[in-house]
Amino acid sequence: MARQMSTRLLLLLVLGALYEAQPRTPPPLKSHPWFVCMDAKHHKEEPGPEDKLHGQCSPWKKNSCCTTNTSKAAHMEVSYLYNFNWNHCGEMTPTCKRHFIQDTCLYECSPNLGPWIQLVNQTWRKERILDVPLCKEDCQRWWEDCRTSFTCKSNWHKGWNWTSGSNQCPMGAACHPFHFYFPTPTALCEQIWSHSYKMSNYSRGSGRCIQMWFDPAQGNPNEEVARFYAEAMSGAGLPGVWPFLLSLVLALLWLVN
């Protein structure tokens, strides 16, 4: 009798797990965690069309978390966005600077960073991104194109001298070529913004890493990537558990009888 009760209890637990694992009717798109805007300094409350996004930010015009003014400011030498000066160790090369513009566009405009949004207690934002898996080619190209530019720090999020109103090198920090502070593509992608990004082992087009660069005429590949990681993190993308649970139920029914 005790064995039968234990078996029935286990059966109920498995049936409960089956209920929780069954596919649900998907909620409206804008309630998905892969289609959201951060609660940060310049982000819109929710994604939407922005037909006049400027320059390198234009790929996000169909669904964007940034406004036209934000996209224009992203291309300025020192903009009102964060008063950040790319040329803190002399003139940054145009080939290097375009990666930082693209990085800014991705951060400000993308609605597909939801799986990596974290709460923070900061005066200028309530959320940040952490360990966004950037495609390895994007990190490698960024690093290669910036090798001849100069900087004085490996973490650009903090530690600057802001007395002039924009960022200057702190006392004692010497200017060196990028590869001095960032000896590898991984070091650049992961250290420069306090691990906002993580260099992925996956390649562009794999559906498993976020692309900084993409052709909007071919669609936004980051939508699929964000959806994959959001479902993986929530457990919603695990249909392979169904056969196991079903076979377990059948075995338990046999034991009960």
C-alpha positions, 0 to 999 in steps of 0.5 A, a space after each residue: 500500500 505504501 509503495 502504491 501511494 508513493 508511486 501515485 504521488 510520483 505520478 502526480 508530480 510527473 503529470 504536473 511537470 508535463 503540464 508545465 512543460 506543454 507548449 503555450 500560446 505565445 504572448 504578443 510580440 512586445 511582451 517577449 523578453 527578446 523584444 524589449 528596450 532597456 530602462 536606461 538613459 536614452 532608450 525609448 520605453 518600447 521598440 518601434 519604427 524610426 524611419 529616419 535613423 542616421 548613418 550606421 544606426 539605420 539597420 534598426 529603423 524597422 524596430 528601434 529602441 533609439 530615436 533619430 536624435 540619439 542615432 545622430 548623436 551616436 556619430 558625433 565626436 563628443 555628443 550629449 549622450 555621455 560626453 564621451 571623447 573617443 579621441 582621449 589619446 589623440 585622433 582615433 582612426 576612422 576605421 576604428 571609430 566606426 566600430 565604436 559608432 556601431 557599438 553605440 548603435 547596437 546598445 542604444 537601438 537594438 530591441 534584441 538584447 533582452 536576455 542579457 538585461 540586468 538590473 543595476 543601481 546607478 543614477 543614470 540607468 536602471 538596467 544594463 546588459 551583461 555578457 551579450 555573446 558577440 559573434 567572434 568575427 565582429 570582435 576580431 575585426 573590431 580589434 584588428 581595426 583599432 590596433 593602430 589607435 591609442 587609449 590609456 585604459 582597458 575599462 572605459 566604463 569607469 575611472 576617467 577624469 571628468 573635471 573638464 566635462 568629458 572623459 580624460 585619462 586619469 593621472 598616471 595612465 599612459 597612452 599606448 596602442 590598443 593592443 597594449 591594453 587589449 592584447 586579444 580580441 576577447 580582451 577588447 570585447 569583454 573588458 572595454 565596457 565591464 563585460 557588457 559583451 562576451 566574445 562568442 565562439 559562434 560565427 556570424 549567421 549561426 543564429 547563436 551570436 549577436 551581430 553588431 553589423 548586418 544587412 537590414 535588407 536580409 532582415 535582423 538576424 539578432 531577433 532569432 538569436 535573442 529568441 533562442 537564448 530567451 527560450 533557453 534561459 526560461 526552459 521553453 525551448 526544451 521540447 526534447 523533455 517530452 518523450 522522457 516524461 511521457 515514457 516515465 508516466 507510462 512506466 508509473 502507470 504500469 507500476 500502479 496497476 
